[in-house]
């Protein structure tokens, strides 16, 4: 399970997986009472899915966690910084009966000390985020050009387009992993989105259990669609 800042691509792996991961889907229907008919239910679009899980941040390195040890304070400060900055993060869950790779916002984060230990219990609630925005329309006034100038412009555009079509640069069809690499980062490098790492994983026959243990120097085949010029 991972939480990653979508803009900076910086995040962390959940150190101790929760015992369960509920996913809540809620229908946004409404009930009405109609004369001589009675109660009716009017279906409406579903609400955004929510994920809520509980676990703990260990106060010291433990065999329960195979990630690089970080103090509970580090995780807490990171999550609270995301919440304060209204940060959209990517929530990734693989290896179970279903997979999740969604943009989410953090709805609530509750944590507490345990008596007799410095481990920190927590409960984290996430809600799926759907990007949206408004585009500003601008009216561009184009000056009238004489025929000679227009013809010249068309020739220049044609030359530029021809130059693009004849670009013969060779893009590598394979990639050797270096220190700090992950399938997510490689997919980000080639496609602009780390979420495409599944395609790279499938092409190279890499199991979910191997994702965090890929050796430096491992030569990966790159999907043709990633290197084909459009």
Secondary structure, DSSP 8 states (H G I E B T S, - for coil): -EEEETTT--EEE-SS--S--EEE--B--EEEEETTTEEEEE---B---EEEEEEEE-SS--TT--S----HHHHHHHHHHHHHTT--EEEEE-SSSS-EEEEEEEEEEEEEE-TTS--EEEEEEEEE------------------HHHHHHHHHHHHHHHHHHHT------SEEE--TT--HHHHHHHHHS-GGGHHHHHHHTT--GGGGGG--TT-EEE--HHHHS--
